[in-house]
C-alpha cells in the first residue's frame, strides 16, 4: 500500500504537550519544492488510562467557532488534566481560513474529500492521512462546524443516526453532553465523502456541531463552543472533572430536531436577493411563509414566497442576501424524543 503523502513533525504517541505540524507537497508559482502546513498538537498523560480523542476545527475555512475553541484547548489544557490523549488540529483548511472562504483556493471542499488518496490532489492527501493514521488512533472524533459566512444555524451539537445501536447510543449521549439548547439529526444532502462519515464507518464515536455562523461569532456562541467541547471531553473520559448536565445547570431539557427528511432542506430555484421573515428557533407549519426572494433585475415582479415544506422548527436560514439558483436558503427539523433513537 502506498505510504501517506502527509508527514507529521511530532510523535503522536508521546506524553506531555507537543506542538507541531502536518506537511504535504505544495507546488506554486513561487516554488516548485514546497510544502503546505497544518498545525497539530497533542496533550497526553502517560500515567492516565483514558481514550484518545481527535478534535478538529476549520474543516471549512470560514467556520471560526471551532477553530478558536481548539486553539484555546491547546493553550489552556495541561497534561495532568488529561486521562489518555488529545490530538488537536485547530485549523484543517489553513489557506481557506486565512481567506475567509469555505473552500480551499483550488475549489476543493475538504469535507467531501474522504477517504482520500496519497496520490490525489492535496485535499485528498490530507484526507487520506486522517483516514489511515488519525482515525485509527482515535476512539472519539469531534469535528466542529457552523454555518460559515452564508448561513446562521441554531447553535447546536448534531449527529448522523448510524445503524450500529451501541455506536448510535454513545454518539447520542455525546451530542447531548454539549448542553446546547438544540441538537440536530442530519443527513448527507449534497454528495458523499464527509469526514464524520469516514470516522463513523471506522466505528468511532463522532460528535459534530453547527455553532451559528453568518460571518460573526457572538460571545455566547464562543462560550458554548468552549463549555460544550470541554464538557464532552469530560463526558468521554479524556479530561478530569465533573460532567455537567442541563439539569445540573438549571436548564430545561434540550430540543432534538430531526432533519432526516430531505424535504426539510429548501433551495432557491433562481437567482435573487433573499429576505428572511422569521428567525431560527421559531415553530413553523407546512405552507407558512419563511422567506422571500426578490428580483432586482425585474422590479415589476413580485417576490417569490418561500414556504415551510413541513411542520417543525426553523433550524437554519441563509445569512447572505445575494442568492444563486440551487443555493440552500433554509432548513427545518421536526422535534423528536431521544428515546425514539434507541
C-alpha positions as semicolon CSV with decimal commas, in nm:
position;residue;x (nm);y (nm);z (nm)
1;X;0,000;0,000;0,000
2;X;0,126;0,349;-0,084
3;X;0,253;0,542;0,218
4;X;0,070;0,862;0,317
5;X;0,189;1,175;0,138
6;X;0,147;1,367;0,465
7;X;0,412;1,365;0,737
8;X;0,392;1,480;1,098
9;X;0,668;1,662;1,286
10;X;0,571;1,523;1,628
11;X;0,529;1,176;1,775
12;X;0,156;1,144;1,834
13;X;0,205;0,872;2,095
14;X;0,428;1,069;2,331
15;X;0,309;1,207;2,663
16;X;0,311;1,573;2,755
17;X;0,224;1,873;2,539
18;X;0,363;1,873;2,186
19;X;0,318;2,134;1,914
20;X;0,394;2,058;1,552
21;X;0,252;2,044;1,204
22;X;0,134;1,816;0,930
23;X;0,302;1,886;0,598
24;X;0,240;1,768;0,244
25;X;0,367;1,867;-0,101
26;X;0,286;2,209;-0,242
27;X;0,383;2,336;-0,585
28;X;0,311;2,702;-0,665
29;X;0,431;2,976;-0,895
30;X;0,669;3,087;-0,620
31;X;0,825;2,750;-0,552
32;X;0,845;2,404;-0,706
33;X;0,970;2,227;-0,395
34;X;0,747;2,337;-0,111
35;X;0,503;2,216;0,150
36;X;0,164;2,303;0,293
37;X;0,147;2,320;0,672
38;X;-0,143;2,230;0,902
39;X;-0,090;2,285;1,278
40;X;-0,132;1,989;1,512
41;X;-0,091;1,942;1,887
42;X;-0,108;1,656;2,131
43;X;-0,175;1,671;2,503
44;X;-0,120;1,334;2,664
45;X;-0,072;1,177;3,002
46;X;0,116;0,850;3,007
47;X;0,008;0,796;3,367
48;X;-0,359;0,823;3,277
49;X;-0,570;0,538;3,143
50;X;-0,816;0,701;2,907
51;X;-0,928;0,732;2,546
52;X;-0,766;0,907;2,252
53;X;-0,983;1,191;2,123
54;X;-0,925;1,372;1,792
55;X;-1,060;1,729;1,797
56;X;-1,068;1,943;1,481
57;X;-1,185;2,284;1,366
58;X;-1,166;2,467;1,036
59;X;-1,280;2,177;0,820
60;X;-1,438;2,463;0,627
61;X;-1,224;2,776;0,634
62;X;-1,492;3,033;0,719
63;X;-1,618;2,846;1,027
64;X;-1,417;3,001;1,310
65;X;-1,609;2,892;1,619
66;X;-1,439;2,554;1,635
67;X;-1,101;2,695;1,535
68;X;-1,092;2,927;1,834
69;X;-1,217;2,658;2,074
70;X;-0,938;2,426;1,953
71;X;-0,673;2,696;1,988
72;X;-0,795;2,765;2,340
73;X;-0,782;2,392;2,416
74;X;-0,416;2,379;2,314
75;X;-0,330;2,680;2,529
76;X;-0,530;2,604;2,843
77;X;-0,540;2,227;2,895
78;X;-0,245;2,084;3,089
79;X;-0,124;1,725;3,054
80;X;-0,209;1,649;3,417
81;X;-0,576;1,724;3,336
82;X;-0,579;1,457;3,066
83;X;-0,656;1,089;3,106
84;X;-0,538;0,940;2,780
85;X;-0,459;1,164;2,486
86;X;-0,592;1,464;2,296
87;X;-0,494;1,517;1,933
88;X;-0,597;1,867;1,826
89;X;-0,598;2,007;1,472
90;X;-0,731;2,360;1,519
91;X;-0,739;2,474;1,156
92;X;-0,759;2,199;0,896
93;X;-0,817;2,423;0,595
94;X;-0,549;2,681;0,669
95;X;-0,549;2,874;0,341
96;X;-0,930;2,888;0,336
97;X;-0,933;3,015;0,694
98;X;-0,694;3,297;0,605
99;X;-0,908;3,399;0,306
100;X;-1,241;3,353;0,489
101;X;-1,372;3,105;0,232
102;X;-1,549;2,775;0,273
103;X;-1,343;2,601;0,006
104;X;-0,970;2,563;-0,047
105;X;-0,811;2,802;-0,303
106;X;-0,825;2,511;-0,550
107;X;-1,203;2,496;-0,508
108;X;-1,181;2,169;-0,314
109;X;-1,425;2,104;-0,031
110;X;-1,223;1,920;0,234
111;X;-1,541;1,776;0,384
112;X;-1,609;1,598;0,054
113;X;-1,256;1,457;0,019
114;X;-1,281;1,127;0,208
115;X;-1,148;0,864;0,220
116;X;-0,879;1,048;0,022
117;X;-0,576;0,923;-0,167
118;X;-0,200;0,961;-0,117
119;X;-0,165;1,014;-0,492
120;X;-0,455;1,258;-0,527
121;X;-0,464;1,637;-0,504
122;X;-0,361;1,800;-0,172
123;X;-0,706;1,785;-0,013
124;X;-0,725;1,411;-0,080
125;X;-0,370;1,359;0,051
126;X;-0,466;1,523;0,380
127;X;-0,795;1,330;0,396
128;X;-0,601;1,008;0,340
129;X;-0,384;1,088;0,644
130;X;-0,696;1,136;0,856
131;X;-0,840;0,811;0,722
132;X;-0,534;0,590;0,762
133;X;-0,345;0,748;1,053
134;X;-0,557;0,977;1,271
135;X;-0,893;0,798;1,279
136;X;-0,746;0,454;1,356
137;X;-0,559;0,610;1,651
138;X;-0,874;0,771;1,796
139;X;-1,165;0,640;1,999
140;X;-1,367;0,961;1,968
141;X;-1,373;1,218;1,685
142;X;-1,506;1,572;1,741
143;X;-1,537;1,788;1,428
144;X;-1,675;2,138;1,486
145;X;-1,873;2,324;1,220
146;X;-2,102;2,624;1,184
147;X;-2,294;2,787;0,902
148;X;-1,988;2,985;0,792
149;X;-2,045;3,317;0,621
150;X;-2,353;3,205;0,430
151;X;-2,588;3,063;0,694
152;X;-2,698;3,102;1,053
153;X;-2,765;2,769;1,220
154;X;-2,915;2,733;1,565
155;X;-2,604;2,683;1,780
156;X;-2,617;2,311;1,843
157;X;-2,438;1,980;1,851
158;X;-2,556;1,729;1,593
159;X;-2,505;1,379;1,459
160;X;-2,579;1,122;1,193
161;X;-2,810;0,844;1,304
162;X;-2,579;0,548;1,244
163;X;-2,701;0,189;1,210
164;X;-2,494;0,033;1,489
165;X;-2,702;0,062;1,806
166;X;-2,416;0,084;2,055
167;X;-2,234;0,345;1,845
168;X;-2,558;0,540;1,800
169;X;-2,626;0,543;2,175
170;X;-2,273;0,664;2,253
171;X;-2,299;0,938;1,987
172;X;-2,640;1,047;2,116
173;X;-2,507;1,077;2,470
174;X;-2,200;1,264;2,346
175;X;-2,415;1,503;2,142
176;X;-2,636;1,572;2,444
177;X;-2,330;1,637;2,663
178;X;-2,266;1,957;2,466
179;X;-2,557;2,102;2,666
180;X;-2,677;2,320;2,377
181;X;-3,043;2,426;2,369
182;X;-3,093;2,235;2,045
183;X;-2,949;1,924;1,881
184;X;-2,992;1,829;1,516
185;X;-3,002;1,497;1,330
186;X;-2,864;1,548;0,980
187;X;-2,826;1,358;0,655
188;X;-2,597;1,391;0,352
189;X;-2,794;1,616;0,117
190;X;-2,509;1,723;-0,109
191;X;-2,287;1,433;-0,206
192;X;-2,056;1,196;-0,023
193;X;-1,707;1,197;0,126
194;X;-1,774;1,356;0,465
195;X;-1,509;1,346;0,738
196;X;-1,763;1,235;1,003
197;X;-1,894;0,952;0,787
198;X;-1,546;0,809;0,732
199;X;-1,486;0,816;1,107
200;X;-1,827;0,661;1,173
201;X;-1,756;0,384;0,922
202;X;-1,446;0,304;1,126
203;X;-1,665;0,261;1,432
204;X;-1,566;0,584;1,608
205;X;-1,787;0,787;1,840
206;X;-1,836;1,102;1,632
207;X;-1,968;1,430;1,774
208;X;-2,019;1,731;1,548
209;X;-2,166;2,080;1,573
210;X;-2,333;2,365;1,389
211;X;-2,237;2,662;1,605
212;X;-2,413;2,956;1,447
213;X;-2,244;3,128;1,153
214;X;-2,339;3,426;0,942
215;X;-1,996;3,590;0,935
216;X;-1,984;3,690;1,302
217;X;-1,936;3,488;1,619
218;X;-2,129;3,630;1,916
219;X;-1,963;3,592;2,256
220;X;-2,229;3,345;2,381
221;X;-2,150;3,117;2,087
222;X;-1,779;3,125;2,170
223;X;-1,872;3,031;2,526
224;X;-2,096;2,745;2,407
225;X;-1,818;2,617;2,181
226;X;-1,579;2,608;2,477
227;X;-1,814;2,488;2,751
228;X;-1,968;2,225;2,524
229;X;-1,635;2,095;2,397
230;X;-1,477;2,064;2,740
231;X;-1,788;1,903;2,888
232;X;-1,794;1,644;2,609
233;X;-1,425;1,575;2,673
234;X;-1,506;1,512;3,039
235;X;-1,804;1,301;2,936
236;X;-1,592;1,067;2,721
237;X;-1,331;1,044;2,997
238;X;-1,031;1,220;2,846
239;X;-1,050;1,526;3,075
240;X;-1,072;1,513;3,452
241;X;-1,358;1,689;3,627
242;X;-1,730;1,662;3,683
243;X;-1,961;1,624;3,384
244;X;-2,236;1,884;3,378
245;X;-2,588;1,820;3,253
246;X;-2,859;2,066;3,157
247;X;-3,040;1,965;3,475
248;X;-2,733;2,036;3,690
249;X;-2,706;2,376;3,518
250;X;-3,070;2,453;3,593
251;X;-3,165;2,441;3,224
252;X;-3,471;2,280;3,066
253;X;-3,436;1,970;2,852
254;X;-3,286;2,039;2,508
255;X;-3,486;2,002;2,187
256;X;-3,369;1,743;1,936
257;X;-3,465;1,833;1,579
258;X;-3,489;1,555;1,323
259;X;-3,365;1,673;0,984
260;X;-3,355;1,331;0,817
261;X;-3,640;1,401;0,573
262;X;-3,480;1,550;0,258
263;X;-3,782;1,778;0,219
264;X;-3,653;1,980;0,516
265;X;-3,373;2,132;0,305
266;X;-3,508;2,417;0,090
267;X;-3,310;2,559;-0,202
268;X;-3,362;2,858;-0,430
269;X;-3,497;2,784;-0,778
270;X;-3,349;3,101;-0,928
271;X;-3,117;3,394;-0,861
272;X;-3,237;3,675;-0,638
273;X;-3,200;3,867;-0,311
274;X;-3,301;3,667;-0,005
275;X;-3,515;3,807;0,278
276;X;-3,581;3,600;0,589
277;X;-3,917;3,656;0,754
278;X;-3,864;3,460;1,077
279;X;-3,570;3,357;1,291
280;X;-3,423;3,011;1,361
281;X;-3,586;2,851;1,661
282;X;-3,935;2,956;1,552
283;X;-4,201;2,690;1,507
284;X;-4,340;2,668;1,155
285;X;-4,631;2,494;0,985
286;X;-4,620;2,344;0,637
287;X;-4,702;2,616;0,385
288;X;-4,616;2,902;0,622
289;X;-4,403;3,180;0,468
290;X;-4,043;3,162;0,590
291;X;-3,865;3,391;0,344
292;X;-3,896;3,585;0,021
293;X;-3,675;3,603;-0,287
294;X;-3,663;3,942;-0,460
295;X;-3,557;4,013;-0,822
296;X;-3,371;4,343;-0,869
297;X;-3,348;4,294;-1,246
298;X;-3,727;4,269;-1,262
299;X;-3,860;4,544;-1,038
300;X;-4,203;4,486;-1,192
301;X;-4,205;4,134;-1,047
302;X;-4,341;4,042;-0,707
303;X;-4,112;3,841;-0,477
304;X;-4,138;3,464;-0,460
305;X;-4,256;3,346;-0,119
306;X;-4,059;3,051;0,014
307;X;-4,273;2,832;0,239
308;X;-4,200;2,574;0,506
309;X;-4,214;2,231;0,343
310;X;-4,316;2,052;0,666
311;X;-4,432;2,128;1,017
312;X;-4,137;2,174;1,253
313;X;-3,883;2,425;1,379
314;X;-3,668;2,653;1,164
315;X;-3,313;2,527;1,226
316;X;-3,105;2,725;0,976
317;X;-3,152;3,024;0,748
318;X;-2,944;3,191;0,481
319;X;-2,724;3,477;0,602
320;X;-2,605;3,609;0,265
321;X;-2,880;3,800;0,079
322;X;-2,730;3,754;-0,270
323;X;-2,858;3,413;-0,375
324;X;-2,798;3,192;-0,676
325;X;-3,021;2,919;-0,812
326;X;-2,951;2,600;-0,617
327;X;-2,829;2,775;-0,300
328;X;-2,967;2,645;0,027
329;X;-3,194;2,906;0,186
330;X;-3,333;2,741;0,499
331;X;-3,367;2,411;0,683
332;X;-3,644;2,278;0,904
333;X;-3,641;1,992;1,157
334;X;-3,908;1,808;1,349
335;X;-3,885;1,768;1,729
336;X;-3,811;1,409;1,830
337;X;-3,758;1,236;2,163
338;X;-3,415;1,087;2,234
339;X;-3,581;0,758;2,322
340;X;-3,700;0,726;1,962
341;X;-3,338;0,686;1,853
342;X;-3,274;0,396;2,088
